[in-house]
Amino acid sequence: MTQVSDIAWALLEAHRSGETLLTRAAGSFCGELLTDPRPLTEKQGAWLEKLVAKAGLSSLEQREDA
């Protein structure tokens, strides 16, 4: 299973490489996910799912299983 921090890192890498554009708030959120060990709230989880889908990273878990 993919860790939240791995997903956040993948989003930041996609932004850095120009594959997707994160807003300042989304980038800050991803940074928070890298450092904060607390579980996501329902609202945070929904936002993360939207960011992942928008970036085209929805296959992140599938790539990990391969």
C-alpha positions as a Markdown table, in Angstrom:
| # | Residue | x | y | z |
|---|---|---|---|---|
| 1 | Met | 0.0 | 0.0 | 0.0 |
| 2 | Thr | 1.2 | 3.5 | -0.9 |
| 3 | Gln | 2.0 | 5.7 | 2.1 |
| 4 | Val | 0.5 | 9.2 | 2.1 |
| 5 | Ser | 4.0 | 10.7 | 2.2 |
| 6 | Asp | 4.9 | 8.8 | -1.0 |
| 7 | Ile | 1.8 | 10.2 | -2.7 |
| 8 | Ala | 2.6 | 13.7 | -1.5 |
| 9 | Trp | 6.2 | 13.3 | -2.7 |
| 10 | Ala | 5.0 | 12.1 | -6.1 |
| 11 | Leu | 2.8 | 15.2 | -6.5 |
| 12 | Leu | 5.7 | 17.5 | -5.6 |
| 13 | Glu | 7.9 | 15.7 | -8.1 |
| 14 | Ala | 5.3 | 16.0 | -10.8 |
| 15 | His | 5.0 | 19.7 | -10.1 |
| 16 | Arg | 8.8 | 20.1 | -10.2 |
| 17 | Ser | 9.1 | 18.3 | -13.5 |
| 18 | Gly | 6.3 | 20.3 | -15.0 |
| 19 | Glu | 3.9 | 17.4 | -15.4 |
| 20 | Thr | 1.3 | 19.2 | -13.2 |
| 21 | Leu | 0.8 | 22.6 | -11.6 |
| 22 | Leu | 0.2 | 22.8 | -7.9 |
| 23 | Thr | -1.1 | 25.9 | -6.2 |
| 24 | Arg | 0.8 | 27.3 | -3.3 |
| 25 | Ala | -1.8 | 25.9 | -0.9 |
| 26 | Ala | -1.6 | 22.4 | -2.6 |
| 27 | Gly | 2.2 | 22.5 | -2.4 |
| 28 | Ser | 2.1 | 23.5 | 1.3 |
| 29 | Phe | -0.4 | 20.7 | 1.9 |
| 30 | Cys | 1.9 | 18.2 | 0.3 |
| 31 | Gly | 4.8 | 19.4 | 2.4 |
| 32 | Glu | 2.6 | 19.0 | 5.5 |
| 33 | Leu | 1.8 | 15.4 | 4.5 |
| 34 | Leu | 5.5 | 14.6 | 4.3 |
| 35 | Thr | 6.2 | 15.7 | 7.8 |
| 36 | Asp | 3.0 | 15.2 | 9.8 |
| 37 | Pro | 2.4 | 11.6 | 10.9 |
| 38 | Arg | -1.2 | 12.1 | 12.0 |
| 39 | Pro | -3.9 | 10.3 | 9.9 |
| 40 | Leu | -5.7 | 12.4 | 7.3 |
| 41 | Thr | -9.1 | 13.8 | 8.0 |
| 42 | Glu | -11.9 | 13.0 | 5.6 |
| 43 | Lys | -11.6 | 16.4 | 4.1 |
| 44 | Gln | -7.8 | 16.1 | 3.6 |
| 45 | Gly | -8.2 | 12.7 | 2.1 |
| 46 | Ala | -10.8 | 14.0 | -0.4 |
| 47 | Trp | -8.4 | 16.9 | -1.4 |
| 48 | Leu | -5.5 | 14.5 | -1.8 |
| 49 | Glu | -7.6 | 12.3 | -4.1 |
| 50 | Lys | -8.5 | 15.3 | -6.2 |
| 51 | Leu | -4.9 | 16.4 | -6.5 |
| 52 | Val | -3.8 | 12.9 | -7.5 |
| 53 | Ala | -6.5 | 12.6 | -10.1 |
| 54 | Lys | -5.8 | 16.1 | -11.5 |
| 55 | Ala | -2.1 | 15.2 | -11.8 |
| 56 | Gly | -2.8 | 11.9 | -13.5 |
| 57 | Leu | -1.2 | 9.9 | -10.7 |
| 58 | Ser | -4.2 | 7.8 | -9.9 |
| 59 | Ser | -2.2 | 4.7 | -11.1 |
| 60 | Leu | 0.4 | 5.3 | -8.3 |
| 61 | Glu | -0.7 | 2.2 | -6.4 |
| 62 | Gln | -0.9 | 0.1 | -9.6 |
| 63 | Arg | 2.7 | 1.1 | -10.5 |
| 64 | Glu | 3.8 | 0.1 | -7.0 |
| 65 | Asp | 2.3 | -3.4 | -7.3 |
| 66 | Ala | 4.0 | -4.0 | -10.7 |
